[in-house]
Amino acid sequence: MSSIRPSGANVAAYRPRRHIASVVSIAGLILVLALAACGSPPKPASAVSSPARTSALARPVATATASPTAAPAAPTGFSPLALTFVSPTDGWVIGTGACASCIWIYHTTNGGASWSQSGAPPASYPLGGCYELPTPCVDTLLFATPDRGFAFGANWGDAFMTADGGNTWHALPVTDITAMALAGNDALRLRGADGGCTTGACQLERSTDGGVIWLAAGEPLLTPEGLGGDVLLQDDGHAYAVGYGNPAGGGPETAELYRSSNFGLTWTHEDDPCSSRSGVRPIALRVASSADGVVAIDCLANRAGSSQNLVIVSTDGGALFHTQRSAPSSFGAFAVGSASVLAVETPAGLSVSHNGGETWAATYSCPAENTANTGISFVGFETPSVAHLICGDAVARSTDGGLSWTTYRFAS
């Protein structure tokens, strides 16, 4: 499921992390560190029309500003890694450039129409990821308020915090965070020893002071078997922690889900909500949530040697799920804006439903110049109407529940 992912006024990190069908050993992973010197920051470019779709293809103004945090020169060819919004218009994007490992952060106050450079933590993100990297590594960004935010490397990375809107960052004495969710001063995160939730036991931790002090006492311990874990938290107090199963075998297929209605103060354990929905034992593949106790789960079922995606939606915080409905085939991004508005990445782009999954319509395809990329890496809703996604080096915005999109690209 995605950065995931979350919805509501304070949105959790938009992380372009794809869940895969099985755990791939990375003991022999070769880290690729591009040592080329970083170029100049992305230059402003004017909007042009996109012949491939009805929305306009606009290039934001990315104005370089002095950064109090020491960092290498700004990269060229900025490529987003993660998005985070604290309102429908106020957000940040973290990404890399042509030097591959350079980390830069940009801030928008108009929903992505224009961006200005912010400070960035003294970290990198090489092509091979954060695994056993000897220097600080981050790939995920999450803000709770316009001032307070976190940057961390999912699973094997490091963590930083800002209290001034991203101008300055300081390192935190913690590593191996898999997921984090924020709502004002309440915060949840999942951690595991030496690799986050990919290595077995995954501890849920809670903070009530904006992420300064974290406690694990009394919090659930998850044991994900294949797709890692995730945590979601809404401004209304509904929270969810999930440890995914392994649909490829070699471990339990089903997921474990914990739900809370009081910001994680107490939890109720649930079996995989997908597993009892039919005789073919579909399993939870991704979980997404929005305000008012809405939680949606993308289930995966194997039928006659082929896979099929199904969605189930709850409007009471996960206590009861409604009838399952067919969904487009996908292992990628998944998001929910309300009980009616759902979005799922497909091989062709993005499909959206406005009737709880009864019918779906393809609404977005990645820009032609992004065809070499792996597609949409994240989609998330700030409100039932306002949504953002990442595809390659593009960030797109919708104000009608994902039916139409405007794409903003950082100049190469």
N, C-alpha and C positions, 0 to 999 in steps of 0.2 A: 504494500500500500504506500503513499507518498507523504515529507514533509508534508503525513500526511497530511491535501489532506484536510486540515482543520478549517473551521468556518467561524463566523461571528465577528464582533467588533475587534477583538484582539485575536489575531490569527496566528496559529502555530507556523513553524518554519515550513517553507515550501522547498522541499528537498527533492532533487531529481534523482532519487534512489529507486531502482527497480527491484522488486522482489522476483527472484528466480525460482524455478521449479525444484531445484535441489541445491544443496550446499556444495560449493566448489572449493576444493582445497586450495589454499593460496600459499601453502608453505614454500612453493617454488616460484612465487610471483616475482618477476623482475621489475624493479622500480625504474621507471624511465624519467630521468631528471634533465630537462632541457636547460643547458647552461648558457644559451644565447642571451645576450644583454637585452633588457626590456626596452621597448620603444616608447613613443609618446602616447598619451592617453587618447581614447577614442575622440574623434573630432566631430563637432556638430555637423549635421547634414539635414537638408530640407526634406519635407515629405514628398513622396512620389506615389502614384497610383499603382495598385497591384492588379495586373491582368488576371491573376489566378483566382481571385475572390472579390467579393463586393466591398470588403473593408479596405481602408487606405493603408498603405505601407509607409509609415512615418519614421524618420530618424530623429531620435531625441537630441537635445542639446546636452552634452556632457561637459560641464564647465569645471576645469581643474581648480581646486582650492588648496590652500596650504593645509597640510596635515600635521598635527602635533606629534603623531606617532611615526617613528622612523620606518621607512619602507623603501623598496627599490623603485625605480622609475616606473611610471604607469605603463601597462602593456598595450600593445596594439592587438586588434582582433579580439576584443573583449568577448568572453563566452560565459554566460550566466551559469552558476552552479545551484543557487538557491534564492528564493524570494521570501520576504516576510512583510506583512502589512499590519498596522495597528488601527487602520480605518480604511474606508473605501479608497482614499486618495493618498494616504501617508505610508510610504513603504521604502524598503531597502533591497538591493540586490547585491550578492557577492559572486565573484567569478574570477576567471583567469584570463590571461592574454597569450600573445604569441610566444612568450618565454615559458609557457606551459605551467610553471609553478608559481608565478606571481599572483598574489591575492590582492584584489581591489574591491572596494565597496562604493556603490552609488546610491544616492537618496533621491526620492521623488516626493513632491507634495501635491501633484496633480494626476495621480493615478498612473503615471508612467509616460505622460506626454513629453516630459523633459526630466533630465537627471543631472545632479551635480555630484562631484566626487566627494566622498567622505573619508575620514581616517580609516585605517585598516589595522588589524592585529599583526604583529611581526611574525607571520607564519606563511606557509606555502601550501600548495596542493599539487603534487606532481602527477603525471599521467598514470602512474601505477597506484595512486591512492596513498593512504596514510599508513599502511601496514609496515611496521618496524622502521619507520622513518626516524632518523636520529635528530631531526630538527622539528619544531612545532608545525603541526599540520591541521588545517581546518577546511571544511567544505560545506558547512551548514550555518545558516544565520537565522536568528529568532529574536524578535523584539516583543516586550510586554507592554511598554509605554513608549511615547516619543523620545524618552531619555534612556531607558534601561533596555539593554539587549545582550545577547550572547552569541558567540561564534564558536563552533566546535567541529571537530572531525568525527563523523559518525563511526562508531565502533573502535577503531584503532587510533583516533586522533587526540588532540589536545583541546583545551577550552579557555576562552577569554570572555571578559565582561566589560561593558561600557556603561557609564552612568551619565553621559553627556551627548546622547544621540549618535554615537559612533565616531566622535572626533578623536577620543583617546580610548585605549583598551589596556586592560591589565590581565595577566595570566592568572588562571585559577589552579589551585593544587588538586586537580582531578583530571583523569583521562578515561578513555573507554566508555564515553557516553554514547548510547545507541539512539535515543530519542528524548525530546524534551517538549513540554507544553506549558504555556504561560497564560494566566488570566489575572491581570492586576498584580497583587502581591502574592497570589497563590501560584505555585509552580510544581510540576511533576517531572521526573526524569527516570529513565531506565539505564542501569549500568551493569556491566559484567566485568569480571576480572580478565585482563589481558585479551581484549578483543571484543568487548561489549557483549551483546546478546547473541553473538554468533558462536560462542564457545560453550553454551550450556546454561547454567543458572544466570538469571537476569533479575537483579534487585530493583524494585521500585522505591524511589526516594521522593520525599515531599518537603517543600519549603513554604513558609507562610510570611516570609519577609522579602519577597521579590527575588529569591534565588541566592541569597547571601549564605544562609545556614540551611543545610539539608540533613534530614533525618530518615533513617531506614527502619527504625523500630516500629514493629507492628504492621509494616507495609507488606503486600504480597511479594512472594518470590516466584517468578515465572521460569518455566523450563522450555523455551522454544526449541524446536527440533529441526527446522529447515529454513524458514524465511525470516528469522530474527524476531524482533518485537517492535511494538509501537505504543505510544501513549498519547491521549487526546484529552483536552480540557476546555470547557466552554465557560463563558462569563456567567452563565446561570447556575454553575456548580456541577453540572453533569461532566463526568470524567470516565475514561475507558483506558484500560491497559490490556494489551493482547500479546500473547506469545504464539507465533504461528507454527503450524505443523509442517511436515515434509511430504508434499504430494508426490514426490518421486520415489518414496519408499526409503528404507533404511532407518526409520524412526516413526513415531506416532504421526499419523496424517492430520489428525484434528488439532484445532487451535484451542487455547484456553483464554477465556475472556473474563476480566473483572470489570465491574461497573460501580460507579458511585454517583450520588446525587448531592453530595456536600463537599465538593472540592477535594475529594480523596481522604476525608477524615475517616470514613468507614467504607468497606468494600463488600460487594456480593459477588461470589464466584459463579460463573455460568459455564456449562459445557459449550462446545462449538455450536453456535446457533444454526449453522448450515447443515450439520451432520445428520439431523433427523428429518430433513425436509423431503427426502425421497429415498427409494431403495438403492440408489446408486451412490449413496453416501457422499454428497458434495461436501467440501470443506471450505472454511473461511480463507480467502486469499488476500483480501484487503478490507480495512475498516475505515470509515469516514464519518464525521459527525458535524452537526450544525446546532444552532441554538434551539431552545424549547424542547430538549430531550430527544431530538431526532438523531438516530444513528443508523447508518446503512452499511451493509456488508455485501461485498462481492464474493460470491461462492463459485467454486470450480467443481464440476462434476465430469466424470469420465463415463461415456456411454458408447457402447459398441466400438471401442477402440479410439474414439475421438473425444475431445474435451468440449464442454459447454459451460459458459458463464451464466450465473443466475444472480439476481439481486433480491435481498430482503430488507425491509425498512421497518424500524420501530419508532413510535412517537412518544414512548413513555420511558425513555432512558435505557432501553434494551431489555425490559422485563417481558415484553411480548412483541413478536415480529409478525408482520402481515404476510400474505401469500407471496410466495416466490414468483419472480417474473424473469423471463429470458433477457439476457444482456449481450451486447456485442462481445465477440471473442477478444480477450486481451489479458496480458499479464502486467500491464503498465499502470499508468496513473488513474486514480479513481477519486471522485469528490462528490460531496452532497451540499446543496445550497439550502434545501428545505426538504420536507417529506415528499414533495413533488419533483423537485429539480435535482437531477443526477447527471454526472458527466463521467465518461470513461474514454481512455485512450484506446485507439484501434490501430491496426497496421496502416490504415488510410489517413489517420489523423485523430479527430475528436468527434465523438457522438454524444448527444445530449438528449435527455428525456425531460419533459415537463408534466408528465402524468404518472410519476412514481415508478417508471420502468415499463409501462404498458407498451409504449412505442418509442422508437429512437430515431434521431435524425443526425446525419453527418453535418457538422457545422464549421469545421476548421481543418485545413490542411497546412502543413508546414510550408513556408516560403520555398520556392523552387531552388534557391541557392543553398538551402539547408538539406537537400536530399541526401547528402552524404552522412548526415547525422542519424541517430537512431530513433528520431521521432520526438513526440511530446514527452518530456521528462517529468513534468509536473502540471497539475491543474488544481486550483483551489478557489473557494468562494469566500469573499468577505461579507456579503449579504446574499439573499436569494437572487439578486439581480447582478451584482458586481462580482466579477471573477477575473483571475489572471492565470496565465500559463507560461511555460518555458518551452521553447523548441529550438534546439541548437543555439545560435547567437541571438535569438529573437525573444522578446517578451511581448505577449499579446494581452489585451484587456477587453472585456465584454461588460456592457451595462444592461443587457436584456436577458440575463440568465444563461449566457453561453450560446445564444442563437446566432449572434453576429459578433465579429471581433475586429479590433484595430491592432495592427502589429507594429511594434517599435523595434528597430534594429540599431545596435551600436556599430558605428562605422569601422571597417577593417583597416 
